[in-house]
Amino acid sequence: MSNNSKIEWTDTTWNPLRGCQKISPGCKHCYAETFAERFRGVPNHPYEFGFDLRLVPNKLAEPFLWTSPKTVFVNSMSDLFQDEVPTEYIVETVRVMAMANWHTYQVLTKRAERMKRLLNGELKFAASLPHIWWGVSVENKKYGFPRITHLNHTKAAIRFLSVEPLLEDLGKIDLRGVHWVIVGGESGPGFRLLEESWVRSILSQCEEAKIPFFFKQWGGYPKGKRGRLIDGQTYDGMPPRQTAPIPDRKTRLEFRDQLSPNHWKWNDTFPEIVI
């Protein structure tokens, strides 16, 4: 799951971490866990250990090796800001994003308080970079609204909300300082139903605030059964992406070699670190 992503709002995914733990109702039917656990116990498979949390330092260098600029969803199979992930590993991951600035990175978390703390501290060097977008998940008011508050107390240049799976009517949302909103329903067996009025409320608030709105799906099972149309049209709004020229391969490898090979092995010597 590292290239040609099927996620509608990104080009590719990049997973220097694997695995996560459920912390809120939005995690109940986690697609990443379902995928990973299918391969638990399969020798030498990337998900041989299922959804257990692991660092994958040999993945750190991937953005330097891609031959064209991409929009990159960071850790589609994990959450960068889990408590168990060492701060220095988070910093190293974000250093890659800062250095490989010809890509656009989408960082999404449910651990918004730690993200806020680091963006105002050890990650301050990257907070204002326009090619790194920082987002939080918002599935309901109880868990989602505090995450929005934490997000808005950072100096992030681009802030976004992933309102997926949307589990209830959110009412009035504090969209001050938000630059992008994604909305979607839950898919897969046992999916929880998405009400049309909930979506329309967020759409109208985004239109009033002139915030790009991306509607991913109505959800259901199978995934594409209900589609992603609202009144016969798709909503594919996104912030403008920063464009920077991609260096030649030699230069990109020189950037790669500025990582900390004696600490986090980007090669295959130590391909994974179990947390």
C-alpha positions, 0 to 999 in steps of 0.5 A: 500500500505504498503506490497508486492509492485507492484513497480518493484524495491522495496519490500514494501512501507512505508508511514508516510505521505499521500498526495502531491501537483503537482510541475512539468510536471512529476506530471501531471498524478500522480498515487498516486493522482489518487489512493487516490482521488478514496476514498475521502469521504469514512469514516474511509478509509486511503484516506478519505481525498483524496490526501490532505497532512497529517502526519501519525505518527502511521506509523512511527514504522512500520519498527520495526514490519516487521519480515524480512529485506526489501527494502523499498520505502519511501513515495510512496504516498507522498514526504517527503521533501514538504515545509509543512512537519515540519523538526522535523517530517522529522528528526524523520522519518529518525531516524527510517531509521537509527535505523532500519538498517536491511532494505534498504530505497529508498527515492525519491523526487522532492524537491531536494533543501530542501533534499540537505539542510537537508542532509547537516544539520539536517539529516547529521547523516544519509546522509552517511549511506549505507542502505539509498538511496537518489534519485531525479525524472528526467522527463525532462531537465528543472526540472530534471537537477537542481535536479541532481545538488542538489543531487550531492551537498550532502554527500549521500552514495548512490544517484539515479535517477528515470527517470520516466516518461521520457518525452523527450530526455535528451541528456548528463546527469551528472552522476558523483556521481550517483549510480543507474538509473531507467527509465520508461515510463508513464502508465495509461489513457492519458499517454505520449509516451516514445521514444525508442531512449531516453531510449537507450541513457540513457542505453548507458551512464549508461553502459559507466559509469558502473552504474546499470540501471533498466528499469521499463516499456515502459508505455502505457495503460493498464500498462503492454501492452508494457512490459519492455524488451529492445532487448528481455531482462530485465534490473534489475540493482541495487546497492548492498544492505547492509545486517544487522542482524535483531534483535529479536522482543523484541529488535526491540520494544525497538528501537521503544520505543526510538521514541518520543511518547510525540511528534509524536504518533506512536500508535493510539491515534492520528493516523493522523495530517492534515497539 
